């Protein structure tokens, strides 16, 4: 089967296969509608890392564009932070296979992170976002789209409490603090990881889970707390099937009368202020 036919088959399933349409495209559009992520005239940089999540996001954006409810533009942007030749080729091959017209640009991000030596994953994530904002703005975009999904959100929420000692979540959209007029959106906010994996496996697609060249040789030193949190949620779900939904809804049901203190716009507030 040719790459064009492969892409056509995948797009057809997103439109006509009820399971894939309901669990992927419908939840994609729900996130966009619920949090008003798109407006007429937007130009969105669809940021592709090369993994399953961002590649699926690109296909979902293509399908949304096909519906053409209102005018907006898309740029499928791939930042190469220093990938190996094998990883770069895999991303290029998958983009061709899925008929995604990607735009590559190179950076030395991995080199910079490697020289830092401490918390490379945290530093990489922060720097990567800034680089993407900058490149997207150069291309005339006013938004960047990232492929974080429902499971990323609930894991981040729990991780902040267990490992960082504060309460925060992964927001569906954010204004950039350093790039005026730029906004970050997460249109896969309601899509479950297991459904992304089902999509990947249905077509026997191969993606790199992590293409980082910095931590490959130091996995023990920089082990991911996210994996531990994921396993914890899985264990809790055995006795409480609603645990995932409860974690998600907890960020939408915060009772400030029962919160000891909170920070808003950089200003600390305590319940003692008005006690």
C-alpha positions in Angstrom: 0.0 0.0 0.0 1.4 3.4 -1.0 2.0 6.2 1.6 -0.8 8.3 0.0 -3.2 5.3 0.4 -2.1 4.8 4.0 -2.8 8.4 4.8 -6.2 8.2 3.0 -7.2 5.1 5.0 -6.3 6.7 8.3 -8.2 9.9 7.5 -11.2 7.8 6.3 -11.3 6.0 9.7 -11.2 9.2 11.6 -14.2 10.3 9.7 -16.3 7.1 9.4 -15.2 4.6 12.0 -17.4 5.3 14.9 -14.9 4.2 17.6 -12.1 6.3 16.3 -14.3 9.2 15.5 -15.9 9.3 18.9 -12.7 8.7 20.9 -10.4 10.8 18.9 -11.8 13.5 16.6 -14.9 14.2 18.7 -12.9 14.6 21.8 -10.4 16.8 19.9 -13.1 19.1 18.8 -14.7 19.1 22.3 -11.5 20.4 23.8 -11.2 23.1 21.1 -14.9 24.2 21.7 -14.9 23.9 25.5 -11.8 26.2 25.9 -12.3 28.4 22.8 -8.9 27.4 21.4 -9.4 28.5 17.8 -10.7 31.7 16.3 -11.1 32.9 12.7 -7.9 34.1 11.2 -5.6 32.1 13.6 -2.4 30.7 12.3 -1.4 27.7 14.4 2.0 26.1 14.6 1.2 22.4 15.1 4.3 21.3 17.1 5.4 17.8 16.2 8.0 16.0 18.3 7.8 12.8 16.3 5.9 10.8 18.9 2.5 9.3 18.6 0.7 12.1 20.3 1.9 15.0 18.2 1.6 13.0 15.0 -2.0 12.1 15.7 -2.7 15.8 16.6 -1.4 16.7 13.2 -3.9 14.3 11.5 -6.7 15.6 13.6 -5.9 19.2 12.7 -5.9 18.1 9.0 -9.4 16.6 9.4 -10.6 19.7 11.2 -9.2 21.9 8.4 -11.1 19.8 5.9 -14.4 20.7 7.6 -13.5 24.4 7.0 -16.0 25.9 9.4 -14.0 29.1 9.5 -10.7 30.3 8.0 -7.5 29.4 9.9 -4.0 28.4 8.8 -1.7 25.6 10.0 2.0 25.1 9.9 3.3 21.6 10.9 6.5 22.5 12.8 9.2 20.1 13.8 12.1 21.3 15.9 15.2 19.2 15.6 17.1 19.8 18.9 19.9 17.5 17.9 18.3 14.2 17.0 20.3 11.3 15.8 20.2 10.5 12.0 18.0 7.5 12.8 15.4 9.5 14.7 15.4 12.3 12.2 14.8 9.8 9.4 12.0 8.1 11.3 10.2 11.4 11.8 10.6 12.3 8.1 9.4 8.8 7.0 6.3 9.0 9.3 5.4 12.5 8.1 5.6 11.2 4.5 3.6 8.1 5.3 0.9 10.1 7.1 1.0 12.9 4.4 1.9 15.6 6.9 3.7 18.5 5.2 6.2 19.2 8.0 8.6 22.2 8.3 11.9 21.3 10.1 14.2 23.7 11.8 17.4 22.9 13.7 18.6 24.0 17.1 21.4 23.0 19.5 19.0 22.4 22.4 20.4 19.0 23.4 23.9 20.3 23.6 22.8 23.2 25.8 20.8 20.9 28.1 23.7 18.4 28.3 26.1 21.0 29.5 23.7 22.1 32.3 24.0 18.6 33.9 21.0 19.0 36.3 17.3 18.3 35.7 17.8 18.0 31.9 14.2 17.0 31.2 12.7 20.0 33.1 15.2 22.4 31.4 14.6 20.9 28.0 10.8 21.3 28.3 11.1 25.0 29.3 13.7 25.8 26.6 11.8 23.9 23.9 8.7 25.9 24.5 10.5 29.2 24.2 12.2 28.1 21.0 8.9 26.9 19.5 7.3 30.3 20.4 10.1 32.2 18.7 10.1 30.1 15.5 6.3 30.1 15.3 6.2 33.9 15.6 8.8 34.2 12.9 6.5 32.2 10.7 3.5 34.5 11.4 1.7 32.2 13.8 -0.2 33.5 16.8 -0.6 30.1 18.5 1.4 26.9 19.1 -0.4 23.6 19.6 1.1 20.8 21.8 0.0 17.2 21.9 -0.5 16.7 25.6 -3.5 14.5 26.3 -5.9 13.7 29.2 -3.5 11.3 30.9 -0.7 13.9 30.8 -3.0 16.3 32.5 -4.0 14.1 35.4 -0.5 12.8 35.9 0.9 16.3 36.1 -1.8 17.3 38.6 -0.9 14.4 40.9 2.8 14.8 40.4 2.6 18.5 41.5 1.2 17.4 44.9 3.3 14.2 45.5 6.7 15.4 44.2 6.6 19.2 44.3 4.3 20.0 47.3 1.9 22.3 45.5 -1.3 22.1 43.5 -1.4 23.0 39.8 -2.4 21.4 36.6 -1.6 21.4 32.9 -3.8 24.2 31.5 -5.8 23.7 28.2 -4.4 27.0 27.0 -2.0 29.7 28.1 -0.9 33.2 27.1 2.9 33.4 26.5 4.6 35.6 29.1 7.6 36.3 26.9 6.2 36.4 23.4 3.4 39.0 23.2 0.4 37.9 21.2 1.4 34.3 21.3 -0.8 31.6 22.9 -0.3 27.9 23.7 -3.2 25.4 23.1 -3.6 21.8 24.0 -6.5 20.5 21.8 -6.0 16.8 22.8 -7.0 17.7 26.4 -9.9 15.1 26.4 -8.2 12.3 24.5 -7.1 9.3 26.4 -3.6 7.8 25.9 -5.0 4.3 25.5 -7.0 5.5 22.5 -4.0 7.1 20.9 -2.2 3.8 21.4 -5.1 1.9 19.7 -4.8 4.3 16.7 -1.1 3.7 16.5 -1.4 -0.1 16.8 -4.3 -0.3 14.3 -1.9 0.9 11.5 1.3 -0.7 13.0 2.9 2.8 13.2 6.3 3.1 14.8 7.2 6.1 16.9 10.1 6.9 19.3 8.8 7.3 22.8 11.7 9.6 23.7 14.3 10.7 21.2 16.5 12.5 23.7 20.2 12.0 23.3 21.0 13.5 26.7 19.4 11.1 29.2 19.8 7.9 27.3 23.0 7.1 29.1 21.9 8.4 32.4 18.5 6.9 32.8 19.0 6.0 36.5 20.2 9.5 37.4 17.3 11.2 35.7 14.5 8.6 36.2 11.0 10.0 35.4 8.6 10.6 38.2 5.9 10.6 35.6 6.2 6.8 35.1 5.9 6.3 38.8 2.8 8.5 39.0 1.3 6.6 36.0 1.8 3.3 37.8 0.2 4.8 41.0 -2.9 5.9 39.1 -3.1 2.4 37.5 -3.1 0.8 41.0 -5.6 3.2 42.4 -7.9 2.5 39.5 -8.2 -1.1 40.5 -10.2 -0.2 43.6 -11.6 3.1 42.3 -12.5 3.1 38.6 -13.4 6.8 38.8 -10.0 7.9 40.1 -8.8 9.4 36.8 -12.0 11.4 36.3 -11.9 12.5 39.9 -8.4 13.9 39.5 -9.4 15.8 36.4 -12.6 17.2 37.9 -10.7 18.2 41.1 -9.0 21.0 39.2 -12.5 22.3 38.1 -14.0 22.1 41.6 -11.6 24.0 43.8 -13.3 25.4 46.9 -11.3 28.5 48.0 -13.1 28.6 51.3 -11.3 25.3 52.2 -7.9 26.3 50.8 -5.2 27.5 53.4 -3.4 29.7 50.9 -3.0 30.3 47.2 -1.1 32.4 44.7 -2.8 34.6 42.1 -0.8 36.6 39.5 2.3 36.2 41.7 0.6 37.5 44.8 0.3 35.2 47.9 -3.1 35.0 49.6 -3.9 33.3 52.9 -7.2 32.4 54.5 -5.9 34.3 57.6 -6.1 37.5 55.6 -9.8 37.6 56.0 -10.3 35.3 59.0 
